[in-house]
Amino acid sequence: MVELVARTPCAGLLPLRVGAVLLDEVAPGALTSVSPYKGQAEALSKVLQAAHGMGFPAPSRATGDRQARAIWFGHGQAMLVGPAPDPALADHAALTDQSDAWAAVRLHGPGAEDVLARLVPVDLRAGSFPEGHSMRSLLFHMTASITRIEDGAFLILAFRSMAATLVHDLQTAMEAVAARG
């Protein structure tokens, strides 16, 4: 009988340091898509606040902290990152477990913005994209969610099937930024 071994999406690929920029895999905990039912957004936000300490995020924003975060993921949708969703959320929103579907990495250090500038067609400098801002965009040729989680640090979520490509593209951009040195 074949023995299967659980592996993270970026197993064997990370951590990676190029110059002053670091890329490491994040163990995000549970990832749950949260989509409020029609007319339930305000009630959902209150329940999310009571249960997990954060409201439903506005477009292009993230709420919460390192232990529990809600990231805007598109029109009428957020990704709850960290805790398993409180059952009371199901009264106000469709909940879908996405835990195995995404690769989660943290890009940080001096030059992280410069690395992303080579791959993302959006201004991610702190003046335009401060902590708590989030977006869905292309990262080179794949779709990703990018959230500034602190000064000089970004949480990036991409489809699990694209994990090796995500690491490769970020590494190539990290090397190009380091070569400017």
N, C-alpha and C positions, 0 to 999 in steps of 0.2 A: 504494500500500500504506500502511496506517495504521501509524504508529510509536507503539508503546506506551512509556510512560515510567514507571518504577518510582517510587512515592510511598510515603512512610511513612503510617501511619494518621492521624496528626494534622498532615500537611503543610498549611501555610498557616494553621493554627489556633493554633499555639504557637511560641514561648514567650509567656507572659502573666503580667503582674504587676498585682495589684490591692492597693493598700495595701502591707503588708509581706509579703504571701504571693505566692509564685511557683509557677507551674505550667509545667513544661517536659516535652517528649517525651524519652523515654529510648530509646537504641538498645541493646536488651537482649542482642544477639547471638542465639545459637540459643535457642529455647524448646522443650524436649522433655518431654513427659509421661512419667513414670516410674512404672510400676505393678508392684510385686513379684509374682512368681509365688507361689502358695500355698506357705508354709513357707520362703520365700527372703528374707524381709525382713532378717534379721540378716546373711546372706551378702551381700546387696545393699548394705547399709550399709557393710560392710567394703570392698567393691570401690569404692564411691563415695568413701570416705575415701581409699583408696590412689590412685585415679585423679584425683580432683578436690579433695581436701583437705577434705571435709565428709561427715558422715554423713547418712543418710536422716532427714528432719525428723520430730519427734514431732508429734502433732496440734496445730494452731494455732501452729506454730513455723516458723522459717526457719533454715537453717544456711548457712555460707559467708560471703562478703564481696562487695565490689563487682565483682570479676572473675568470680566463680562463686558462684552461690547456689542452694540447693534450698529451694523454698517448698512447705509443706504445701498441698495442693489439694483435699483431701477424703479420705474413708476409703480407705486403701491407695493413695494417689496423691500424687505430688509433681510440681512443675514444676522442671526443671533449667534455670536461666537463665544464659546466658553462653556456656560452651563447648559444642562439639559433644560428644555423649556418647561416652565411651570404649567401644569395641566390647565389652569384657568385661562391661559392664552388661547386655547382651542375654542373657547366660547366666542371669540372675537376675530379669529384669523385662521386661515389654512396654514398648517405647520407641516413642513416636509424635512425629514432628516437628510442632510447633505454631507454628513461627516466624512464619508469615504470618497466623495466626488472631487475634492479640491486639494491642491498643494498650497501650503501656506509658508511663505518665506518672509524674513525680515532683512531689509537692506538698510544699512546704517553706517555712519561715519562721515567724516569730512569728504565731500565729493559725491555723496549719494545722489544729490539733486543733479549733478553733472552726468552721472551714469544714466539716470532716467531721462534726462534731456536728449540723449542719443536714441532713445527707444520709444518715447511717448510724445504724441503730437499736442501736448497740453503743457502750459507753464506750471510747473510744480515747485517753483521757488517759494520760499516761506512767505514772502509778501503777498503772493497770489493764492497760495494753497497752504494755509497755516494748520497747526495741529487741530485734529477733529474734522478736517475736510476729507472727503472720499469721492472717488469717481470710478466709473466703468469706462475703459478706453482700450484702444489697441496698445499693446506692449510689443513693439516690433510688428509681428504679423499674427499675434494671438490676442484674444480678448482677456482682460484681467481686471480685477478690482484693486485699486491702489488707495491706501489710506495713510495719511500722515499721523503717526501715533505719538510722536514726540519730535523735538527739534532734531533734524538730521536723521530721522528714522521713519521707514515706511513699512507697512504690512501689505504684502502683495498676495492675492489669491488668484490662482489660475487653475484651469481644469487639470485634474490629476494626470490625465493622459498626456498632458503637455509639460509635465514636470521637468524632464530632461532638456527639452527645448527651452523652457524658461530659464533654467540654470545656465545653459549654453549661451543664450542671448545676453543675459546679465553679465556673465563672465567676460564675454567679448567686449561689451561696453565698459566694464570695469578695467580691463586691460588697456583699452584706448584712452581712458581718462588718466590712468596711472602713467602711461607713456608720455603724456603731455608734461608731466612732473616738473 
